[in-house]
Amino acid sequence: MKVFIGYVSLSGNTEKMAINIKNRMMAVGCEVYMERLDTVEVDTLKDFDLAFIGLYTWNQDDLPYEAHEFYEELDQADFPGGKVAFFGAGDAIHILSAKMKICGFTVYDRVLKMEQETTAHDQCEHFADQALSWGSKRMKWRFILTDLMQNNPKYQRPPIC
Ligand SMILES: Cc1cc2nc3c(=O)[nH]c(=O)nc-3n(C[C@H](O)[C@H](O)[C@H](O)COP(=O)(O)O)c2cc1C
């Protein structure tokens, strides 16, 4: 499973969460690519089965400035169903999450919210596991269906003469 982790962090708290999630995903065998959100394009997400996005909130619950370009680019995004899970601090998470839903992404309904500037390592791991299990569900069904169709003569292509 290919996992993307994009985050923005000023004082390092969101970054710590991102690193914990990354370590967990690697430990369970995922291929992980982690990048700051201000250096990636929305299209990058196309290459991944699941994306984690982490944001801090400063300035009266506004979206962090490093996430503005990503937010604007979402209007051009054209890959419905891309799966995203959010973590971090404050209301910025909900601003970006709402926008991604409008733009056709499937957003995990649980959020890993930082409490008092910190989030325990095992909380991050637990959240990462839950999101991964959520993100894998439809994939699992796709594999089962593909397998069933490949083994059912009804769905086999006739031989080319
Ligand atoms: C100057 C300042 C302003 C903040 N403004 C908000 C805010 O408007 N809403 C909020 O939920 N948290 C606010 N916070 C809390 C931060 O989101 C929190 O400190 C978070 O851990 C920062 O994440 P980072 O370490 O990844 O940058 C503020 C913190 C600071 C220092």
The ligand as an SDF file (V2000), in Angstrom:
LIG
                    3D

 31 33  0  0  0  0  0  0  0  0999 V2000
    0.7130   32.4900   18.2500 C   0  0  0  0  0  0  0  0  0  0  0  0
   -0.1430   31.2580   18.2560 C   0  0  0  0  0  0  0  0  0  0  0  0
   -1.4240   31.3330   17.7410 C   0  0  0  0  0  0  0  0  0  0  0  0
   -2.2430   30.2070   17.7500 C   0  0  0  0  0  0  0  0  0  0  0  0
   -3.4970   30.2940   17.2290 N   0  0  0  0  0  0  0  0  0  0  0  0
   -4.3200   29.2280   17.2790 C   0  0  0  0  0  0  0  0  0  0  0  0
   -5.6480   29.3060   16.7590 C   0  0  0  0  0  0  0  0  0  0  0  0
   -6.1050   30.3320   16.2630 O   0  0  0  0  0  0  0  0  0  0  0  0
   -6.4380   28.1960   16.8320 N   0  0  0  0  0  0  0  0  0  0  0  0
   -5.9760   27.0130   17.3630 C   0  0  0  0  0  0  0  0  0  0  0  0
   -6.7180   26.0400   17.3970 O   0  0  0  0  0  0  0  0  0  0  0  0
   -4.6980   26.9070   17.8310 N   0  0  0  0  0  0  0  0  0  0  0  0
   -3.8770   27.9860   17.8180 C   0  0  0  0  0  0  0  0  0  0  0  0
   -2.5970   27.8760   18.3100 N   0  0  0  0  0  0  0  0  0  0  0  0
   -2.1200   26.5680   18.8100 C   0  0  0  0  0  0  0  0  0  0  0  0
   -1.2640   25.8340   17.7610 C   0  0  0  0  0  0  0  0  0  0  0  0
   -2.0690   25.2960   16.7570 O   0  0  0  0  0  0  0  0  0  0  0  0
   -0.4710   24.7340   18.4600 C   0  0  0  0  0  0  0  0  0  0  0  0
    0.5260   25.3640   19.2290 O   0  0  0  0  0  0  0  0  0  0  0  0
    0.1510   23.7160   17.5400 C   0  0  0  0  0  0  0  0  0  0  0  0
    0.7580   22.7310   18.3480 O   0  0  0  0  0  0  0  0  0  0  0  0
    1.1860   24.2960   16.5960 C   0  0  0  0  0  0  0  0  0  0  0  0
    1.6010   23.2730   15.7280 O   0  0  0  0  0  0  0  0  0  0  0  0
    3.0820   23.1990   15.1420 P   0  0  0  0  0  0  0  0  0  0  0  0
    4.0200   22.9780   16.3290 O   0  0  0  0  0  0  0  0  0  0  0  0
    3.0640   22.0370   14.2390 O   0  0  0  0  0  0  0  0  0  0  0  0
    3.3810   24.4800   14.4530 O   0  0  0  0  0  0  0  0  0  0  0  0
   -1.7590   28.9960   18.3020 C   0  0  0  0  0  0  0  0  0  0  0  0
   -0.4610   28.9290   18.8070 C   0  0  0  0  0  0  0  0  0  0  0  0
    0.3320   30.0450   18.7880 C   0  0  0  0  0  0  0  0  0  0  0  0
    1.7270   29.9550   19.3710 C   0  0  0  0  0  0  0  0  0  0  0  0
  1  2  1  0
  2  3  1  0
  2 30  2  0
  3  4  2  0
  4  5  1  0
  4 28  1  0
  5  6  2  0
  6  7  1  0
  6 13  1  0
  7  8  2  0
  7  9  1  0
  9 10  1  0
 10 11  2  0
 10 12  1  0
 12 13  2  0
 13 14  1  0
 14 15  1  0
 14 28  1  0
 15 16  1  0
 16 17  1  0
 16 18  1  0
 18 19  1  0
 18 20  1  0
 20 21  1  0
 20 22  1  0
 22 23  1  0
 23 24  1  0
 24 25  2  0
 24 26  1  0
 24 27  1  0
 28 29  2  0
 29 30  1  0
 30 31  1  0
M  END
$$$$
